[in-house]
Amino acid sequence: MPENDSLENTMAVVDEFTRERDWEQFHTVKNLMASISIEASELNETLQWSNPNHEDVVSNAELLAKIADETADVMVYCLRLCSILNLDPIRIMDEKIEKNRKKYPV
């Protein structure tokens, strides 16, 4: 993994990509939240009319590539939302995991 390969670096790359295209005007909280939902639906669509097991998915390069693309779309929009709201994605995930530990104790 390259030294600059971090979540912080990835967020900076996504923000730069957005700025270069003058898309910041479209990246409102509402629009980003809608985009996350839309891309999550596209992720669901990859398996909409099938129910493959784990091995079927990982052994199908074309399907796995589609799933990876849609997962990346969801993640990019989540990172953009964190960026415009000044949320630290690692911190908020850690906090949510702690809440879930309390809500669902072992």
Phi and psi restraints in degrees (range 20) as a CNS / XPLOR table:
assign (resid 1 and name C) (resid 2 and name N)
       (resid 2 and name CA) (resid 2 and name C) 1.0 -59.6 20.0 2
assign (resid 2 and name N) (resid 2 and name CA)
       (resid 2 and name C) (resid 3 and name N) 1.0 151.5 20.0 2
assign (resid 2 and name C) (resid 3 and name N)
       (resid 3 and name CA) (resid 3 and name C) 1.0 -59.7 20.0 2
assign (resid 3 and name N) (resid 3 and name CA)
       (resid 3 and name C) (resid 4 and name N) 1.0 -34.6 20.0 2
assign (resid 3 and name C) (resid 4 and name N)
       (resid 4 and name CA) (resid 4 and name C) 1.0 -87.4 20.0 2
assign (resid 4 and name N) (resid 4 and name CA)
       (resid 4 and name C) (resid 5 and name N) 1.0 9.1 20.0 2
assign (resid 4 and name C) (resid 5 and name N)
       (resid 5 and name CA) (resid 5 and name C) 1.0 -86.9 20.0 2
assign (resid 5 and name N) (resid 5 and name CA)
       (resid 5 and name C) (resid 6 and name N) 1.0 87.5 20.0 2
assign (resid 5 and name C) (resid 6 and name N)
       (resid 6 and name CA) (resid 6 and name C) 1.0 -137.7 20.0 2
assign (resid 6 and name N) (resid 6 and name CA)
       (resid 6 and name C) (resid 7 and name N) 1.0 165.1 20.0 2
assign (resid 6 and name C) (resid 7 and name N)
       (resid 7 and name CA) (resid 7 and name C) 1.0 -62.6 20.0 2
assign (resid 7 and name N) (resid 7 and name CA)
       (resid 7 and name C) (resid 8 and name N) 1.0 -40.4 20.0 2
assign (resid 7 and name C) (resid 8 and name N)
       (resid 8 and name CA) (resid 8 and name C) 1.0 -60.3 20.0 2
assign (resid 8 and name N) (resid 8 and name CA)
       (resid 8 and name C) (resid 9 and name N) 1.0 -43.7 20.0 2
assign (resid 8 and name C) (resid 9 and name N)
       (resid 9 and name CA) (resid 9 and name C) 1.0 -65.2 20.0 2
assign (resid 9 and name N) (resid 9 and name CA)
       (resid 9 and name C) (resid 10 and name N) 1.0 -42.7 20.0 2
assign (resid 9 and name C) (resid 10 and name N)
       (resid 10 and name CA) (resid 10 and name C) 1.0 -61.3 20.0 2
assign (resid 10 and name N) (resid 10 and name CA)
       (resid 10 and name C) (resid 11 and name N) 1.0 -42.1 20.0 2
assign (resid 10 and name C) (resid 11 and name N)
       (resid 11 and name CA) (resid 11 and name C) 1.0 -61.7 20.0 2
assign (resid 11 and name N) (resid 11 and name CA)
       (resid 11 and name C) (resid 12 and name N) 1.0 -40.4 20.0 2
assign (resid 11 and name C) (resid 12 and name N)
       (resid 12 and name CA) (resid 12 and name C) 1.0 -64.4 20.0 2
assign (resid 12 and name N) (resid 12 and name CA)
       (resid 12 and name C) (resid 13 and name N) 1.0 -40.3 20.0 2
assign (resid 12 and name C) (resid 13 and name N)
       (resid 13 and name CA) (resid 13 and name C) 1.0 -64.6 20.0 2
assign (resid 13 and name N) (resid 13 and name CA)
       (resid 13 and name C) (resid 14 and name N) 1.0 -43.9 20.0 2
assign (resid 13 and name C) (resid 14 and name N)
       (resid 14 and name CA) (resid 14 and name C) 1.0 -63.0 20.0 2
assign (resid 14 and name N) (resid 14 and name CA)
       (resid 14 and name C) (resid 15 and name N) 1.0 -43.6 20.0 2
assign (resid 14 and name C) (resid 15 and name N)
       (resid 15 and name CA) (resid 15 and name C) 1.0 -63.1 20.0 2
assign (resid 15 and name N) (resid 15 and name CA)
       (resid 15 and name C) (resid 16 and name N) 1.0 -41.5 20.0 2
assign (resid 15 and name C) (resid 16 and name N)
       (resid 16 and name CA) (resid 16 and name C) 1.0 -64.4 20.0 2
assign (resid 16 and name N) (resid 16 and name CA)
       (resid 16 and name C) (resid 17 and name N) 1.0 -44.5 20.0 2
assign (resid 16 and name C) (resid 17 and name N)
       (resid 17 and name CA) (resid 17 and name C) 1.0 -55.6 20.0 2
assign (resid 17 and name N) (resid 17 and name CA)
       (resid 17 and name C) (resid 18 and name N) 1.0 -43.1 20.0 2
assign (resid 17 and name C) (resid 18 and name N)
       (resid 18 and name CA) (resid 18 and name C) 1.0 -65.6 20.0 2
assign (resid 18 and name N) (resid 18 and name CA)
       (resid 18 and name C) (resid 19 and name N) 1.0 -47.5 20.0 2
assign (resid 18 and name C) (resid 19 and name N)
       (resid 19 and name CA) (resid 19 and name C) 1.0 -61.2 20.0 2
assign (resid 19 and name N) (resid 19 and name CA)
       (resid 19 and name C) (resid 20 and name N) 1.0 -43.6 20.0 2
assign (resid 19 and name C) (resid 20 and name N)
       (resid 20 and name CA) (resid 20 and name C) 1.0 -58.7 20.0 2
assign (resid 20 and name N) (resid 20 and name CA)
       (resid 20 and name C) (resid 21 and name N) 1.0 -28.8 20.0 2
assign (resid 20 and name C) (resid 21 and name N)
       (resid 21 and name CA) (resid 21 and name C) 1.0 -100.5 20.0 2
assign (resid 21 and name N) (resid 21 and name CA)
       (resid 21 and name C) (resid 22 and name N) 1.0 3.1 20.0 2
assign (resid 21 and name C) (resid 22 and name N)
       (resid 22 and name CA) (resid 22 and name C) 1.0 57.1 20.0 2
assign (resid 22 and name N) (resid 22 and name CA)
       (resid 22 and name C) (resid 23 and name N) 1.0 41.2 20.0 2
assign (resid 22 and name C) (resid 23 and name N)
       (resid 23 and name CA) (resid 23 and name C) 1.0 -93.9 20.0 2
assign (resid 23 and name N) (resid 23 and name CA)
       (resid 23 and name C) (resid 24 and name N) 1.0 -5.3 20.0 2
assign (resid 23 and name C) (resid 24 and name N)
       (resid 24 and name CA) (resid 24 and name C) 1.0 -56.3 20.0 2
assign (resid 24 and name N) (resid 24 and name CA)
       (resid 24 and name C) (resid 25 and name N) 1.0 -33.9 20.0 2
assign (resid 24 and name C) (resid 25 and name N)
       (resid 25 and name CA) (resid 25 and name C) 1.0 -60.4 20.0 2
assign (resid 25 and name N) (resid 25 and name CA)
       (resid 25 and name C) (resid 26 and name N) 1.0 -26.8 20.0 2
assign (resid 25 and name C) (resid 26 and name N)
       (resid 26 and name CA) (resid 26 and name C) 1.0 -93.1 20.0 2
assign (resid 26 and name N) (resid 26 and name CA)
       (resid 26 and name C) (resid 27 and name N) 1.0 -15.6 20.0 2
assign (resid 26 and name C) (resid 27 and name N)
       (resid 27 and name CA) (resid 27 and name C) 1.0 -88.8 20.0 2
assign (resid 27 and name N) (resid 27 and name CA)
       (resid 27 and name C) (resid 28 and name N) 1.0 64.9 20.0 2
assign (resid 27 and name C) (resid 28 and name N)
       (resid 28 and name CA) (resid 28 and name C) 1.0 -82.9 20.0 2
assign (resid 28 and name N) (resid 28 and name CA)
       (resid 28 and name C) (resid 29 and name N) 1.0 165.1 20.0 2
assign (resid 28 and name C) (resid 29 and name N)
       (resid 29 and name CA) (resid 29 and name C) 1.0 -56.3 20.0 2
assign (resid 29 and name N) (resid 29 and name CA)
       (resid 29 and name C) (resid 30 and name N) 1.0 -48.8 20.0 2
assign (resid 29 and name C) (resid 30 and name N)
       (resid 30 and name CA) (resid 30 and name C) 1.0 -61.0 20.0 2
assign (resid 30 and name N) (resid 30 and name CA)
       (resid 30 and name C) (resid 31 and name N) 1.0 -45.8 20.0 2
assign (resid 30 and name C) (resid 31 and name N)
       (resid 31 and name CA) (resid 31 and name C) 1.0 -65.8 20.0 2
assign (resid 31 and name N) (resid 31 and name CA)
       (resid 31 and name C) (resid 32 and name N) 1.0 -39.6 20.0 2
assign (resid 31 and name C) (resid 32 and name N)
       (resid 32 and name CA) (resid 32 and name C) 1.0 -67.7 20.0 2
assign (resid 32 and name N) (resid 32 and name CA)
       (resid 32 and name C) (resid 33 and name N) 1.0 -40.1 20.0 2
assign (resid 32 and name C) (resid 33 and name N)
       (resid 33 and name CA) (resid 33 and name C) 1.0 -63.4 20.0 2
assign (resid 33 and name N) (resid 33 and name CA)
       (resid 33 and name C) (resid 34 and name N) 1.0 -41.7 20.0 2
assign (resid 33 and name C) (resid 34 and name N)
       (resid 34 and name CA) (resid 34 and name C) 1.0 -63.5 20.0 2
assign (resid 34 and name N) (resid 34 and name CA)
       (resid 34 and name C) (resid 35 and name N) 1.0 -41.9 20.0 2
assign (resid 34 and name C) (resid 35 and name N)
       (resid 35 and name CA) (resid 35 and name C) 1.0 -64.0 20.0 2
assign (resid 35 and name N) (resid 35 and name CA)
       (resid 35 and name C) (resid 36 and name N) 1.0 -37.5 20.0 2
assign (resid 35 and name C) (resid 36 and name N)
       (resid 36 and name CA) (resid 36 and name C) 1.0 -60.0 20.0 2
assign (resid 36 and name N) (resid 36 and name CA)
       (resid 36 and name C) (resid 37 and name N) 1.0 -46.3 20.0 2
assign (resid 36 and name C) (resid 37 and name N)
       (resid 37 and name CA) (resid 37 and name C) 1.0 -63.7 20.0 2
assign (resid 37 and name N) (resid 37 and name CA)
       (resid 37 and name C) (resid 38 and name N) 1.0 -43.6 20.0 2
assign (resid 37 and name C) (resid 38 and name N)
       (resid 38 and name CA) (resid 38 and name C) 1.0 -62.6 20.0 2
assign (resid 38 and name N) (resid 38 and name CA)
       (resid 38 and name C) (resid 39 and name N) 1.0 -47.0 20.0 2
assign (resid 38 and name C) (resid 39 and name N)
       (resid 39 and name CA) (resid 39 and name C) 1.0 -67.2 20.0 2
assign (resid 39 and name N) (resid 39 and name CA)
       (resid 39 and name C) (resid 40 and name N) 1.0 -34.4 20.0 2
assign (resid 39 and name C) (resid 40 and name N)
       (resid 40 and name CA) (resid 40 and name C) 1.0 -64.1 20.0 2
assign (resid 40 and name N) (resid 40 and name CA)
       (resid 40 and name C) (resid 41 and name N) 1.0 -36.7 20.0 2
assign (resid 40 and name C) (resid 41 and name N)
       (resid 41 and name CA) (resid 41 and name C) 1.0 -65.2 20.0 2
assign (resid 41 and name N) (resid 41 and name CA)
       (resid 41 and name C) (resid 42 and name N) 1.0 -39.1 20.0 2
assign (resid 41 and name C) (resid 42 and name N)
       (resid 42 and name CA) (resid 42 and name C) 1.0 -66.1 20.0 2
assign (resid 42 and name N) (resid 42 and name CA)
       (resid 42 and name C) (resid 43 and name N) 1.0 -33.9 20.0 2
assign (resid 42 and name C) (resid 43 and name N)
       (resid 43 and name CA) (resid 43 and name C) 1.0 -63.2 20.0 2
assign (resid 43 and name N) (resid 43 and name CA)
       (resid 43 and name C) (resid 44 and name N) 1.0 -46.0 20.0 2
assign (resid 43 and name C) (resid 44 and name N)
       (resid 44 and name CA) (resid 44 and name C) 1.0 -60.2 20.0 2
assign (resid 44 and name N) (resid 44 and name CA)
       (resid 44 and name C) (resid 45 and name N) 1.0 -35.4 20.0 2
assign (resid 44 and name C) (resid 45 and name N)
       (resid 45 and name CA) (resid 45 and name C) 1.0 -62.3 20.0 2
assign (resid 45 and name N) (resid 45 and name CA)
       (resid 45 and name C) (resid 46 and name N) 1.0 -25.9 20.0 2
assign (resid 45 and name C) (resid 46 and name N)
       (resid 46 and name CA) (resid 46 and name C) 1.0 -61.3 20.0 2
assign (resid 46 and name N) (resid 46 and name CA)
       (resid 46 and name C) (resid 47 and name N) 1.0 -26.0 20.0 2
assign (resid 46 and name C) (resid 47 and name N)
       (resid 47 and name CA) (resid 47 and name C) 1.0 -123.2 20.0 2
assign (resid 47 and name N) (resid 47 and name CA)
       (resid 47 and name C) (resid 48 and name N) 1.0 20.5 20.0 2
assign (resid 47 and name C) (resid 48 and name N)
       (resid 48 and name CA) (resid 48 and name C) 1.0 -52.7 20.0 2
assign (resid 48 and name N) (resid 48 and name CA)
       (resid 48 and name C) (resid 49 and name N) 1.0 -45.9 20.0 2
assign (resid 48 and name C) (resid 49 and name N)
       (resid 49 and name CA) (resid 49 and name C) 1.0 -111.5 20.0 2
assign (resid 49 and name N) (resid 49 and name CA)
       (resid 49 and name C) (resid 50 and name N) 1.0 25.2 20.0 2
assign (resid 49 and name C) (resid 50 and name N)
       (resid 50 and name CA) (resid 50 and name C) 1.0 -142.9 20.0 2
assign (resid 50 and name N) (resid 50 and name CA)
       (resid 50 and name C) (resid 51 and name N) 1.0 167.4 20.0 2
assign (resid 50 and name C) (resid 51 and name N)
       (resid 51 and name CA) (resid 51 and name C) 1.0 -141.5 20.0 2
assign (resid 51 and name N) (resid 51 and name CA)
       (resid 51 and name C) (resid 52 and name N) 1.0 63.1 20.0 2
assign (resid 51 and name C) (resid 52 and name N)
       (resid 52 and name CA) (resid 52 and name C) 1.0 -69.9 20.0 2
assign (resid 52 and name N) (resid 52 and name CA)
       (resid 52 and name C) (resid 53 and name N) 1.0 151.1 20.0 2
assign (resid 52 and name C) (resid 53 and name N)
       (resid 53 and name CA) (resid 53 and name C) 1.0 -79.9 20.0 2
assign (resid 53 and name N) (resid 53 and name CA)
       (resid 53 and name C) (resid 54 and name N) 1.0 173.6 20.0 2
assign (resid 53 and name C) (resid 54 and name N)
       (resid 54 and name CA) (resid 54 and name C) 1.0 -54.2 20.0 2
assign (resid 54 and name N) (resid 54 and name CA)
       (resid 54 and name C) (resid 55 and name N) 1.0 -48.6 20.0 2
assign (resid 54 and name C) (resid 55 and name N)
       (resid 55 and name CA) (resid 55 and name C) 1.0 -62.1 20.0 2
assign (resid 55 and name N) (resid 55 and name CA)
       (resid 55 and name C) (resid 56 and name N) 1.0 -38.5 20.0 2
assign (resid 55 and name C) (resid 56 and name N)
       (resid 56 and name CA) (resid 56 and name C) 1.0 -61.2 20.0 2
assign (resid 56 and name N) (resid 56 and name CA)
       (resid 56 and name C) (resid 57 and name N) 1.0 -38.4 20.0 2
assign (resid 56 and name C) (resid 57 and name N)
       (resid 57 and name CA) (resid 57 and name C) 1.0 -70.6 20.0 2
assign (resid 57 and name N) (resid 57 and name CA)
       (resid 57 and name C) (resid 58 and name N) 1.0 -51.1 20.0 2
assign (resid 57 and name C) (resid 58 and name N)
       (resid 58 and name CA) (resid 58 and name C) 1.0 -69.7 20.0 2
assign (resid 58 and name N) (resid 58 and name CA)
       (resid 58 and name C) (resid 59 and name N) 1.0 -20.7 20.0 2
assign (resid 58 and name C) (resid 59 and name N)
       (resid 59 and name CA) (resid 59 and name C) 1.0 -92.5 20.0 2
assign (resid 59 and name N) (resid 59 and name CA)
       (resid 59 and name C) (resid 60 and name N) 1.0 -2.8 20.0 2
assign (resid 59 and name C) (resid 60 and name N)
       (resid 60 and name CA) (resid 60 and name C) 1.0 -105.6 20.0 2
assign (resid 60 and name N) (resid 60 and name CA)
       (resid 60 and name C) (resid 61 and name N) 1.0 97.0 20.0 2
assign (resid 60 and name C) (resid 61 and name N)
       (resid 61 and name CA) (resid 61 and name C) 1.0 -59.3 20.0 2
assign (resid 61 and name N) (resid 61 and name CA)
       (resid 61 and name C) (resid 62 and name N) 1.0 -40.0 20.0 2
assign (resid 61 and name C) (resid 62 and name N)
       (resid 62 and name CA) (resid 62 and name C) 1.0 -66.1 20.0 2
assign (resid 62 and name N) (resid 62 and name CA)
       (resid 62 and name C) (resid 63 and name N) 1.0 -45.7 20.0 2
assign (resid 62 and name C) (resid 63 and name N)
       (resid 63 and name CA) (resid 63 and name C) 1.0 -64.9 20.0 2
assign (resid 63 and name N) (resid 63 and name CA)
       (resid 63 and name C) (resid 64 and name N) 1.0 -44.5 20.0 2
assign (resid 63 and name C) (resid 64 and name N)
       (resid 64 and name CA) (resid 64 and name C) 1.0 -61.0 20.0 2
assign (resid 64 and name N) (resid 64 and name CA)
       (resid 64 and name C) (resid 65 and name N) 1.0 -37.8 20.0 2
assign (resid 64 and name C) (resid 65 and name N)
       (resid 65 and name CA) (resid 65 and name C) 1.0 -65.2 20.0 2
assign (resid 65 and name N) (resid 65 and name CA)
       (resid 65 and name C) (resid 66 and name N) 1.0 -40.9 20.0 2
assign (resid 65 and name C) (resid 66 and name N)
       (resid 66 and name CA) (resid 66 and name C) 1.0 -63.5 20.0 2
assign (resid 66 and name N) (resid 66 and name CA)
       (resid 66 and name C) (resid 67 and name N) 1.0 -44.5 20.0 2
assign (resid 66 and name C) (resid 67 and name N)
       (resid 67 and name CA) (resid 67 and name C) 1.0 -62.1 20.0 2
assign (resid 67 and name N) (resid 67 and name CA)
       (resid 67 and name C) (resid 68 and name N) 1.0 -42.8 20.0 2
assign (resid 67 and name C) (resid 68 and name N)
       (resid 68 and name CA) (resid 68 and name C) 1.0 -61.9 20.0 2
assign (resid 68 and name N) (resid 68 and name CA)
       (resid 68 and name C) (resid 69 and name N) 1.0 -44.3 20.0 2
assign (resid 68 and name C) (resid 69 and name N)
       (resid 69 and name CA) (resid 69 and name C) 1.0 -60.4 20.0 2
assign (resid 69 and name N) (resid 69 and name CA)
       (resid 69 and name C) (resid 70 and name N) 1.0 -46.9 20.0 2
assign (resid 69 and name C) (resid 70 and name N)
       (resid 70 and name CA) (resid 70 and name C) 1.0 -70.6 20.0 2
assign (resid 70 and name N) (resid 70 and name CA)
       (resid 70 and name C) (resid 71 and name N) 1.0 -36.2 20.0 2
assign (resid 70 and name C) (resid 71 and name N)
       (resid 71 and name CA) (resid 71 and name C) 1.0 -62.6 20.0 2
assign (resid 71 and name N) (resid 71 and name CA)
       (resid 71 and name C) (resid 72 and name N) 1.0 -42.4 20.0 2
assign (resid 71 and name C) (resid 72 and name N)
       (resid 72 and name CA) (resid 72 and name C) 1.0 -61.6 20.0 2
assign (resid 72 and name N) (resid 72 and name CA)
       (resid 72 and name C) (resid 73 and name N) 1.0 -41.5 20.0 2
assign (resid 72 and name C) (resid 73 and name N)
       (resid 73 and name CA) (resid 73 and name C) 1.0 -59.3 20.0 2
assign (resid 73 and name N) (resid 73 and name CA)
       (resid 73 and name C) (resid 74 and name N) 1.0 -45.6 20.0 2
assign (resid 73 and name C) (resid 74 and name N)
       (resid 74 and name CA) (resid 74 and name C) 1.0 -60.2 20.0 2
assign (resid 74 and name N) (resid 74 and name CA)
       (resid 74 and name C) (resid 75 and name N) 1.0 -46.3 20.0 2
assign (resid 74 and name C) (resid 75 and name N)
       (resid 75 and name CA) (resid 75 and name C) 1.0 -66.3 20.0 2
assign (resid 75 and name N) (resid 75 and name CA)
       (resid 75 and name C) (resid 76 and name N) 1.0 -39.8 20.0 2
assign (resid 75 and name C) (resid 76 and name N)
       (resid 76 and name CA) (resid 76 and name C) 1.0 -61.3 20.0 2
assign (resid 76 and name N) (resid 76 and name CA)
       (resid 76 and name C) (resid 77 and name N) 1.0 -45.8 20.0 2
assign (resid 76 and name C) (resid 77 and name N)
       (resid 77 and name CA) (resid 77 and name C) 1.0 -65.8 20.0 2
assign (resid 77 and name N) (resid 77 and name CA)
       (resid 77 and name C) (resid 78 and name N) 1.0 -36.3 20.0 2
assign (resid 77 and name C) (resid 78 and name N)
       (resid 78 and name CA) (resid 78 and name C) 1.0 -63.5 20.0 2
assign (resid 78 and name N) (resid 78 and name CA)
       (resid 78 and name C) (resid 79 and name N) 1.0 -41.4 20.0 2
assign (resid 78 and name C) (resid 79 and name N)
       (resid 79 and name CA) (resid 79 and name C) 1.0 -66.6 20.0 2
assign (resid 79 and name N) (resid 79 and name CA)
       (resid 79 and name C) (resid 80 and name N) 1.0 -38.0 20.0 2
assign (resid 79 and name C) (resid 80 and name N)
       (resid 80 and name CA) (resid 80 and name C) 1.0 -63.5 20.0 2
assign (resid 80 and name N) (resid 80 and name CA)
       (resid 80 and name C) (resid 81 and name N) 1.0 -42.1 20.0 2
assign (resid 80 and name C) (resid 81 and name N)
       (resid 81 and name CA) (resid 81 and name C) 1.0 -61.1 20.0 2
assign (resid 81 and name N) (resid 81 and name CA)
       (resid 81 and name C) (resid 82 and name N) 1.0 -45.9 20.0 2
assign (resid 81 and name C) (resid 82 and name N)
       (resid 82 and name CA) (resid 82 and name C) 1.0 -59.4 20.0 2
assign (resid 82 and name N) (resid 82 and name CA)
       (resid 82 and name C) (resid 83 and name N) 1.0 -41.1 20.0 2
assign (resid 82 and name C) (resid 83 and name N)
       (resid 83 and name CA) (resid 83 and name C) 1.0 -62.7 20.0 2
assign (resid 83 and name N) (resid 83 and name CA)
       (resid 83 and name C) (resid 84 and name N) 1.0 -48.5 20.0 2
assign (resid 83 and name C) (resid 84 and name N)
       (resid 84 and name CA) (resid 84 and name C) 1.0 -73.3 20.0 2
assign (resid 84 and name N) (resid 84 and name CA)
       (resid 84 and name C) (resid 85 and name N) 1.0 -21.7 20.0 2
assign (resid 84 and name C) (resid 85 and name N)
       (resid 85 and name CA) (resid 85 and name C) 1.0 -97.9 20.0 2
assign (resid 85 and name N) (resid 85 and name CA)
       (resid 85 and name C) (resid 86 and name N) 1.0 3.5 20.0 2
assign (resid 85 and name C) (resid 86 and name N)
       (resid 86 and name CA) (resid 86 and name C) 1.0 55.3 20.0 2
assign (resid 86 and name N) (resid 86 and name CA)
       (resid 86 and name C) (resid 87 and name N) 1.0 43.2 20.0 2
assign (resid 86 and name C) (resid 87 and name N)
       (resid 87 and name CA) (resid 87 and name C) 1.0 -101.0 20.0 2
assign (resid 87 and name N) (resid 87 and name CA)
       (resid 87 and name C) (resid 88 and name N) 1.0 136.3 20.0 2
assign (resid 87 and name C) (resid 88 and name N)
       (resid 88 and name CA) (resid 88 and name C) 1.0 -87.0 20.0 2
assign (resid 88 and name N) (resid 88 and name CA)
       (resid 88 and name C) (resid 89 and name N) 1.0 111.6 20.0 2
assign (resid 88 and name C) (resid 89 and name N)
       (resid 89 and name CA) (resid 89 and name C) 1.0 -60.7 20.0 2
assign (resid 89 and name N) (resid 89 and name CA)
       (resid 89 and name C) (resid 90 and name N) 1.0 -36.9 20.0 2
assign (resid 89 and name C) (resid 90 and name N)
       (resid 90 and name CA) (resid 90 and name C) 1.0 -65.5 20.0 2
assign (resid 90 and name N) (resid 90 and name CA)
       (resid 90 and name C) (resid 91 and name N) 1.0 -46.3 20.0 2
assign (resid 90 and name C) (resid 91 and name N)
       (resid 91 and name CA) (resid 91 and name C) 1.0 -61.6 20.0 2
assign (resid 91 and name N) (resid 91 and name CA)
       (resid 91 and name C) (resid 92 and name N) 1.0 -46.8 20.0 2
assign (resid 91 and name C) (resid 92 and name N)
       (resid 92 and name CA) (resid 92 and name C) 1.0 -68.8 20.0 2
assign (resid 92 and name N) (resid 92 and name CA)
       (resid 92 and name C) (resid 93 and name N) 1.0 -31.9 20.0 2
assign (resid 92 and name C) (resid 93 and name N)
       (resid 93 and name CA) (resid 93 and name C) 1.0 -69.6 20.0 2
assign (resid 93 and name N) (resid 93 and name CA)
       (resid 93 and name C) (resid 94 and name N) 1.0 -42.2 20.0 2
assign (resid 93 and name C) (resid 94 and name N)
       (resid 94 and name CA) (resid 94 and name C) 1.0 -59.4 20.0 2
assign (resid 94 and name N) (resid 94 and name CA)
       (resid 94 and name C) (resid 95 and name N) 1.0 -44.4 20.0 2
assign (resid 94 and name C) (resid 95 and name N)
       (resid 95 and name CA) (resid 95 and name C) 1.0 -63.0 20.0 2
assign (resid 95 and name N) (resid 95 and name CA)
       (resid 95 and name C) (resid 96 and name N) 1.0 -40.0 20.0 2
assign (resid 95 and name C) (resid 96 and name N)
       (resid 96 and name CA) (resid 96 and name C) 1.0 -67.6 20.0 2
assign (resid 96 and name N) (resid 96 and name CA)
       (resid 96 and name C) (resid 97 and name N) 1.0 -39.9 20.0 2
assign (resid 96 and name C) (resid 97 and name N)
       (resid 97 and name CA) (resid 97 and name C) 1.0 -61.5 20.0 2
assign (resid 97 and name N) (resid 97 and name CA)
       (resid 97 and name C) (resid 98 and name N) 1.0 -41.2 20.0 2
assign (resid 97 and name C) (resid 98 and name N)
       (resid 98 and name CA) (resid 98 and name C) 1.0 -62.0 20.0 2
assign (resid 98 and name N) (resid 98 and name CA)
       (resid 98 and name C) (resid 99 and name N) 1.0 -44.1 20.0 2
assign (resid 98 and name C) (resid 99 and name N)
       (resid 99 and name CA) (resid 99 and name C) 1.0 -59.4 20.0 2
assign (resid 99 and name N) (resid 99 and name CA)
       (resid 99 and name C) (resid 100 and name N) 1.0 -42.6 20.0 2
assign (resid 99 and name C) (resid 100 and name N)
       (resid 100 and name CA) (resid 100 and name C) 1.0 -68.2 20.0 2
assign (resid 100 and name N) (resid 100 and name CA)
       (resid 100 and name C) (resid 101 and name N) 1.0 -33.3 20.0 2
assign (resid 100 and name C) (resid 101 and name N)
       (resid 101 and name CA) (resid 101 and name C) 1.0 -60.9 20.0 2
assign (resid 101 and name N) (resid 101 and name CA)
       (resid 101 and name C) (resid 102 and name N) 1.0 -40.6 20.0 2
assign (resid 101 and name C) (resid 102 and name N)
       (resid 102 and name CA) (resid 102 and name C) 1.0 -72.8 20.0 2
assign (resid 102 and name N) (resid 102 and name CA)
       (resid 102 and name C) (resid 103 and name N) 1.0 -38.0 20.0 2
assign (resid 102 and name C) (resid 103 and name N)
       (resid 103 and name CA) (resid 103 and name C) 1.0 -72.7 20.0 2
assign (resid 103 and name N) (resid 103 and name CA)
       (resid 103 and name C) (resid 104 and name N) 1.0 -34.4 20.0 2
assign (resid 103 and name C) (resid 104 and name N)
       (resid 104 and name CA) (resid 104 and name C) 1.0 -125.6 20.0 2
assign (resid 104 and name N) (resid 104 and name CA)
       (resid 104 and name C) (resid 105 and name N) 1.0 70.4 20.0 2
assign (resid 104 and name C) (resid 105 and name N)
       (resid 105 and name CA) (resid 105 and name C) 1.0 -67.9 20.0 2
assign (resid 105 and name N) (resid 105 and name CA)
       (resid 105 and name C) (resid 106 and name N) 1.0 154.3 20.0 2
